[in-house]
Amino acid sequence: MTTLTLVGGGAVRVPAVPGRRRRAPLHLTRRGRLVLVVLALLVVVAGSLVATRAAAEGPSSGIEVQRYVVSPGDTLWGIATGVARPGEDLRDVVQRIEVLNSMTSASVIAGQEILLPVAG
């Protein structure tokens, strides 16, 4: 049976158990502190390298456009033929015109004003 002793302030003193040693508090050695400092520096360097790669690029150069009013009988494919450079795929030109004008399809209406990329 273990006897507990009350000490002032409500604390309890527990007697030492025979054959058991008290553990010493944990202390970092000089080598341990050095390892921690090196690890902290590596984390800081790695963080700064990642942060510099995450920088955004500047704005891209604009695209030169011209306004075009759709005539009766015009199709987007026919308009793209007049805008395309020699050897350029018409599907790419049509898609570029659709994106430039936020179109959901390749259909156009007479009198509609659209933007066309200037061939250059």
C-alpha positions as CSV (number, residue, x, y, z in Angstrom):
1,M,0.0,0.0,0.0
2,T,1.3,3.5,-0.9
3,T,1.2,6.4,1.5
4,L,0.5,9.8,0.1
5,T,1.6,12.9,2.0
6,L,-0.3,16.2,1.7
7,V,2.0,19.2,1.3
8,G,1.0,22.9,1.7
9,G,-1.3,24.3,-1.0
10,G,-3.1,21.1,-1.7
11,A,-0.2,19.4,-3.4
12,V,0.4,15.7,-3.0
13,R,3.8,14.1,-2.6
14,V,4.1,10.6,-4.0
15,P,7.0,8.6,-2.5
16,A,9.5,7.2,-5.0
17,V,9.0,3.6,-6.1
18,P,12.0,1.5,-5.2
19,G,14.0,0.3,-8.2
20,R,12.6,3.0,-10.5
21,R,14.8,5.9,-11.6
22,R,13.3,9.3,-12.4
23,R,13.9,10.3,-16.0
24,A,16.0,13.4,-16.5
25,P,14.3,16.2,-18.5
26,L,15.0,16.2,-22.2
27,H,17.9,18.4,-23.4
28,L,19.0,19.1,-26.9
29,T,22.7,18.6,-27.5
30,R,24.7,21.0,-29.6
31,R,24.4,18.6,-32.5
32,G,20.6,18.4,-32.1
33,R,20.3,22.2,-32.1
34,L,22.4,22.4,-35.2
35,V,20.2,19.8,-37.0
36,L,17.1,21.8,-36.0
37,V,18.6,25.1,-37.4
38,V,19.6,23.4,-40.6
39,L,16.1,21.9,-41.1
40,A,14.5,25.3,-40.4
41,L,16.8,26.9,-43.0
42,L,15.9,24.3,-45.6
43,V,12.2,24.9,-45.0
44,V,12.7,28.6,-45.5
45,V,14.8,28.2,-48.6
46,A,12.3,25.7,-50.1
47,G,9.4,28.0,-49.3
48,S,11.1,31.0,-51.0
49,L,11.9,29.0,-54.1
50,V,8.2,27.9,-54.4
51,A,7.0,31.4,-53.8
52,T,9.2,32.9,-56.6
53,R,7.9,30.3,-59.1
54,A,4.3,31.1,-58.3
55,A,4.6,34.6,-59.6
56,A,2.1,35.5,-62.3
57,E,3.2,36.5,-65.7
58,G,2.3,39.9,-67.1
59,P,-0.6,40.5,-69.3
60,S,-0.4,39.0,-72.8
61,S,-0.2,41.2,-75.8
62,G,-3.6,42.1,-77.3
63,I,-4.9,40.8,-80.5
64,E,-5.7,43.2,-83.4
65,V,-9.3,43.0,-84.5
66,Q,-11.6,44.6,-87.0
67,R,-15.4,45.0,-86.9
68,Y,-17.5,43.2,-89.5
69,V,-21.2,43.5,-90.1
70,V,-22.7,40.2,-91.3
71,S,-24.4,40.4,-94.7
72,P,-27.4,38.3,-95.8
73,G,-26.1,34.8,-96.9
74,D,-22.8,35.1,-95.0
75,T,-21.7,32.1,-92.9
76,L,-19.0,32.0,-90.3
77,W,-17.1,29.6,-92.5
78,G,-17.2,32.0,-95.4
79,I,-16.1,34.9,-93.3
80,A,-13.3,32.8,-91.9
81,T,-12.1,32.0,-95.4
82,G,-11.5,35.7,-96.0
83,V,-9.7,36.1,-92.7
84,A,-7.5,33.0,-92.7
85,R,-3.9,33.1,-93.7
86,P,-2.7,30.9,-96.6
87,G,-2.5,27.3,-95.4
88,E,-4.2,28.0,-92.1
89,D,-6.9,25.5,-91.0
90,L,-10.3,27.1,-91.3
91,R,-11.6,25.1,-88.2
92,D,-9.0,27.0,-86.1
93,V,-10.1,30.4,-87.6
94,V,-13.8,29.7,-87.0
95,Q,-13.0,28.6,-83.4
96,R,-10.9,31.8,-82.8
97,I,-13.8,34.0,-84.1
98,E,-16.3,32.1,-81.9
99,V,-14.1,32.6,-78.8
100,L,-13.4,36.3,-79.7
101,N,-17.1,37.0,-79.9
102,S,-18.3,34.7,-77.0
103,M,-20.4,32.7,-79.5
104,T,-22.0,29.4,-78.5
105,S,-22.4,28.2,-82.1
106,A,-21.1,29.0,-85.6
107,S,-24.4,30.6,-86.7
108,V,-24.6,34.3,-87.6
109,I,-27.5,36.6,-88.4
110,A,-27.6,39.3,-91.1
111,G,-26.8,42.7,-89.5
112,Q,-24.9,41.1,-86.6
113,E,-21.7,42.9,-85.8
114,I,-18.8,40.6,-85.0
115,L,-15.1,41.0,-84.3
116,L,-12.6,39.4,-86.7
117,P,-8.9,38.8,-86.0
118,V,-6.8,40.8,-88.5
119,A,-4.7,38.5,-90.6
120,G,-1.0,39.3,-90.1
